[in-house]
Amino acid sequence: MKNKQLTKNLLTLCALLCSLQLAISQNAFWEEDFSSTMDLPTGWTSVDTTNGEGVWAWCASPTQASGCIPGWDAYADQHEGNFYSATSDSGFLFMDSDGLGSVVPDHVVQLTTSAIDCSTQTEVWAKFESLIGVYGLPATGNTFLNVSTNGTDWTGFDIFELTTATRWSDNPEYSIIDIS
């Protein structure tokens, strides 16, 4: 598994990430809703580890996704036209892998935040809403949330149970992952 990898081998239109929270039970101690910027938030990075041109980018509105993501309207019947996350009205992040064309080997585009200090927490959960479409590879086994306690060793958590036969996740897909 590559260091700090969130997205791996996506061969589809886009993956959208709207709101990320780290919480103990119901009490969030850290969150990011991507509303405070017109770019990646401070401390976040987007890296295409396959030396390609893939990047995570910011879009202002779920109803204007077609203005952010070329080809979005071509798939409107498969994802209901908009991105329906609870906080998407304030903006969201996306990665348009279709825009990369054919990439060999399959592209790996990582979205990474700076370290989040969870040392005083006994339980840590990541909670977020997203949308992903797949074509050549299933999301399961290829799209991960990677977590580290030391910045060197990483544990990967599958985000989606989605095959190429299904093509699209729920809109939004609700993920709650115990990363303790």
C-alpha positions as CSV (number, residue, x, y, z in Angstrom):
1,M,0.0,0.0,0.0
2,K,1.4,3.4,-0.9
3,N,2.0,6.0,1.8
4,K,-1.0,8.3,2.6
5,Q,-3.1,6.9,-0.2
6,L,-6.8,7.7,-0.3
7,T,-7.7,6.9,-3.8
8,K,-6.2,4.1,-5.9
9,N,-6.9,2.9,-9.5
10,L,-10.0,4.9,-10.1
11,L,-11.1,4.4,-13.7
12,T,-14.3,6.5,-13.8
13,L,-15.9,9.9,-13.9
14,C,-15.2,11.1,-10.4
15,A,-15.1,10.5,-6.7
16,L,-16.5,13.3,-4.5
17,L,-15.6,13.9,-1.0
18,C,-17.7,16.4,0.9
19,S,-17.4,16.3,4.6
20,L,-14.9,14.5,6.8
21,Q,-15.2,14.2,10.6
22,L,-13.2,12.4,13.2
23,A,-15.4,11.6,16.1
24,I,-15.7,9.7,19.4
25,S,-19.2,8.3,19.5
26,Q,-21.2,11.4,18.5
27,N,-18.7,14.1,19.6
28,A,-16.6,15.3,16.7
29,F,-13.2,16.6,17.8
30,W,-12.0,17.5,14.2
31,E,-13.9,18.2,11.0
32,E,-13.5,19.6,7.5
33,D,-16.5,20.5,5.3
34,F,-14.4,22.1,2.5
35,S,-16.4,25.3,2.7
36,S,-13.7,27.7,3.8
37,T,-11.7,27.7,0.6
38,M,-11.9,27.7,-3.2
39,D,-9.1,25.2,-3.3
40,L,-7.7,22.4,-1.1
41,P,-7.8,23.4,2.6
42,T,-4.6,24.4,4.3
43,G,-2.5,21.3,5.0
44,W,-4.2,19.1,2.4
45,T,-2.3,17.8,-0.6
46,S,-3.3,16.1,-3.9
47,V,-0.6,13.9,-5.5
48,D,-0.7,11.7,-8.6
49,T,1.8,9.1,-7.7
50,T,1.9,7.7,-11.2
51,N,3.4,11.0,-12.5
52,G,0.1,11.7,-14.3
53,E,-2.1,14.8,-14.3
54,G,-4.7,13.6,-11.8
55,V,-5.6,16.1,-9.1
56,W,-8.3,16.6,-6.5
57,A,-10.0,19.9,-7.0
58,W,-12.7,22.0,-5.4
59,C,-16.2,22.6,-6.9
60,A,-18.5,25.4,-5.5
61,S,-21.9,23.8,-5.8
62,P,-23.5,20.4,-6.3
63,T,-25.9,21.9,-8.9
64,Q,-22.9,23.2,-10.9
65,A,-21.0,19.9,-11.0
66,S,-21.1,19.9,-14.8
67,G,-19.2,23.2,-14.8
68,C,-16.4,21.5,-12.7
69,I,-16.3,18.0,-14.1
70,P,-16.3,17.5,-17.9
71,G,-18.6,14.7,-18.9
72,W,-20.7,15.0,-15.7
73,D,-23.9,15.5,-17.6
74,A,-23.3,12.4,-19.7
75,Y,-23.8,10.3,-16.6
76,A,-26.6,12.3,-15.1
77,D,-29.1,9.4,-15.3
78,Q,-26.7,7.3,-13.2
79,H,-26.0,9.8,-10.4
80,E,-29.2,11.9,-10.3
81,G,-27.5,14.9,-11.9
82,N,-26.2,16.6,-8.6
83,F,-24.1,15.6,-5.7
84,Y,-26.5,15.3,-2.7
85,S,-24.1,15.4,0.3
86,A,-25.4,17.3,3.4
87,T,-22.7,19.9,3.1
88,S,-22.2,20.0,-0.7
89,D,-23.9,23.4,-1.0
90,S,-20.7,24.9,0.5
91,G,-18.4,23.2,-1.9
92,F,-16.8,19.7,-2.3
93,L,-13.7,18.0,-3.6
94,F,-13.6,15.8,-6.7
95,M,-11.2,13.8,-8.8
96,D,-12.1,13.3,-12.5
97,S,-10.3,10.2,-13.6
98,D,-12.1,10.0,-16.9
99,G,-10.4,13.3,-17.8
100,L,-7.1,11.5,-17.5
101,G,-7.9,9.1,-20.4
102,S,-6.1,5.8,-20.5
103,V,-3.3,5.7,-17.9
104,V,-0.8,2.8,-17.7
105,P,-0.3,1.7,-15.0
106,D,-3.7,2.6,-13.5
107,H,-3.4,6.0,-11.9
108,V,-3.2,6.6,-8.2
109,V,-4.3,10.0,-7.0
110,Q,-3.9,10.6,-3.2
111,L,-5.8,13.2,-1.2
112,T,-3.9,13.7,2.1
113,T,-4.4,16.0,5.1
114,S,-1.7,17.0,7.5
115,A,-1.4,15.0,10.7
116,I,-4.4,15.1,13.0
117,D,-3.6,14.5,16.7
118,C,-5.8,11.8,18.0
119,S,-3.5,10.8,20.9
120,T,-6.0,11.7,23.6
121,Q,-8.9,9.8,22.0
122,T,-9.7,6.2,23.0
123,E,-11.9,5.7,19.9
124,V,-11.6,7.5,16.5
125,W,-14.1,7.2,13.7
126,A,-14.0,8.8,10.3
127,K,-17.3,9.8,8.9
128,F,-17.9,11.3,5.5
129,E,-20.2,11.4,2.5
130,S,-19.0,10.7,-1.1
131,L,-20.0,9.6,-4.6
132,I,-18.0,7.3,-6.8
133,G,-18.5,5.7,-10.2
134,V,-16.4,2.9,-11.5
135,Y,-15.7,1.4,-14.9
136,G,-12.7,-0.9,-15.3
137,L,-12.0,-1.7,-11.7
138,P,-14.3,-2.2,-8.7
139,A,-14.0,0.4,-5.9
140,T,-13.7,-2.4,-3.4
141,G,-10.1,-3.2,-3.0
142,N,-9.0,-0.1,-5.0
143,T,-10.3,2.9,-3.0
144,F,-8.9,3.3,0.6
145,L,-8.8,5.5,3.6
146,N,-5.3,5.0,4.9
147,V,-4.4,5.9,8.5
148,S,-1.1,6.0,10.3
149,T,-0.1,6.6,14.0
150,N,3.5,7.2,13.1
151,G,3.6,8.6,9.5
152,T,5.4,5.5,8.3
153,D,3.2,2.5,8.7
154,W,-0.3,2.7,7.2
155,T,-3.5,0.7,7.7
156,G,-5.9,0.8,4.7
157,F,-9.7,0.7,5.2
158,D,-11.9,-0.1,2.2
159,I,-14.4,2.7,1.7
160,F,-16.8,1.2,-0.8
161,E,-18.5,-2.2,-1.5
162,L,-18.9,-1.5,-5.2
163,T,-18.4,-3.6,-8.3
164,T,-18.1,-2.6,-11.9
165,A,-21.5,-4.1,-12.5
166,T,-23.1,-1.6,-10.1
167,R,-21.0,1.3,-11.4
168,W,-22.2,4.0,-9.0
169,S,-22.3,4.3,-5.2
170,D,-25.3,5.8,-3.4
171,N,-25.6,9.5,-3.8
172,P,-24.3,10.3,-1.2
173,E,-22.6,7.2,0.1
174,Y,-22.4,7.4,3.9
175,S,-19.2,6.1,5.4
176,I,-18.5,5.6,9.1
177,I,-15.2,3.8,9.7
178,D,-13.7,2.8,13.0
179,I,-10.0,3.8,12.6
180,S,-9.1,3.4,16.3
